[in-house]
Amino acid sequence: MRVFCISTLLLVLAWVTHLIVWRIRLPKHHIQALLVVFALVFSGWLVVAFAWQVSWLELIRIALFYATMALCYVITYSAIEGDSPTLSLMRVLTKNGSEGLSQAGMDDFVLQRPFVQTRLAALVHSGLVREVDGGYVLDGTPSLFFRLILGFRKLYGPISKGG
């Protein structure tokens, strides 16, 4: 229970710090800034943990649980920050209630949403790709994290369309 409580408290502190930082000045690279906030909160807690003489086993458990929650938050934030197709579709379906959405309504929905343009703009903004003569090319070497994701997807095998 102690691991859960401490990890949750750290997550809440990181979230409050995130809100404060975003109110003061919106960072240029949101995800990187968010990861820094989570790392700083955890680093501050490490100082306290060593002062309280927390056992190594408990320290590892808290670190793993906190890291898991932090990464889940970052993934959720990136979906909310951008124009997430799934979240937007769920919002439209909720708005329509029991009537749902016809195929024509679904086609209109997809045509009105700038999903691809939003993602491309985010990739250009983050420096992963650049626009050249009306097309897009990789800009430099992808980060280690990005290469790990691509490696995992190769290891995982064929992924269904849209997956």
N, C-alpha and C positions, 0 to 999 in steps of 0.2 A: 504494500500500500504506500510505503514511503517513496518508492521509486516513482509510482504513478503521480503522487502529489507533488514531488519536487519537479518532475519533468513537465507536468501541467503548469505549475507556477512559472517555470522558465519560459514555456511557450507563451503564456499570458504576458510576461514581462517583455518578450521579444515583440509580441503583437502591439503592445502599448508603445514601445520604442519605435516600431514601424510607423504607427499612426503619427507620433510626434515628429519624426523625421520628415514624413511626407507632408505634414502641415507646414513645417518650417521652410522646406525647399524640396521640390520634387526632383529626385535623382534622374540623371540622364539614362543610366542603365538600371532599370528597376530590379531585375532579377539578381544582378550582381550585388546591388546595394542591400537587397533583402537577405542574401546569403551572408553578407558582412554583418548585418544586424544580428542574425541568429548566432553567428560565430562569436561576436563580441559579448552577447548575453551569456553564452556558455562559458567563455573565457573568464568573465567576471564571477560566474558561479564556481569555476574551478578554484579560484583563489579562496573563496569561502569554504569549499569542500576540503581543501587541504588544511585550513585553519580548524575545521571541525573534526579533522582526522577521519574522514569517510573512508570506508574500506575500499580496496581496489575493485572487488567484485561489484559492490553497489555503484561505484563510480562508472564502471563499464556498462552496467544495466541502465543507469540513468542516461549515459551518453548515447547508447543505442536507441533507447525509447525517444529521447529528445530529438535525435537526428532524424528518426523516422517521422515524427510529427512535424518537424520543421520542413522536411522535404515534401511531405504531403501538402503543407500549407503553401509552399512555393509553387507547386504544380497547380494547386487550386487558384492561387493568385494569378498565375500566368493565363489560366483559362478565363478568369473574370476580367483581367486587364485587357486582353485582346477581345476579339469578337469570336467567341467560342461557338462553333456551329451547334453543338449539342445543347449548350445553355440557352442559346437564342431560340432553337427549335422548341425546347421544353417551355420557354416563356410564351411562345406563340400558341402552343397547344393548350397550356393552362388558361390563357386568355380566352380561347375559343370554347373552353369547357367541354361539355358532352358532345357538341357538334363535331369536334375534331377539325381536321383539315383535309379538304379534297385534294385529289392529285393536281388539279389546276392551281389550287391554293399553295400546295407544296412547291410547284414549279415557280410560282411568283415569289414565294419566300426565298428560294435559292437564288433567283435572279436579282433580288433586291439586296442581298447580303454581300458585303465585300470581303468574304472569307479569305480568298486567295490574295487579294490586294493587301489586306491587313497583315497577313503572314509574311508576304514579300517585303512590305515596309519594315516590319520588325526585324527581319533578317538583314536588310540593308542597314538599318539603324544599329544593330548589334555588331556589324562588321563581318558577318559570316559570308555575305555575298555582296557583289556590287553590280550596278547596271552598266552595261557596255553595249552601245549601238542598239538600244531597244530590247536587249536580252539580258540575262543574268548569268554571272559566272562566280565560282567560289573565289573568295578574297583571302588569299593566304592559306595557311594550314588550319583546318578545323581544330577546335580545342580538344583536349584529352577527353573531356566529358562527352562531347559530341561523337568522337571516334569510338568511345566505349558503347554508346547507344547503338551506333551503326554495327559494331561488332556483335552486340547482343542480338540484334535483329537478324544478322546472318546466321548466328548460332541457332536462333529460334526456328529458323526455316521460313518457308513461304508464308507471307502474311496476306490475308484476304484483302480485297480492294477496299481502300479507305481505312485500313487498320494500322 
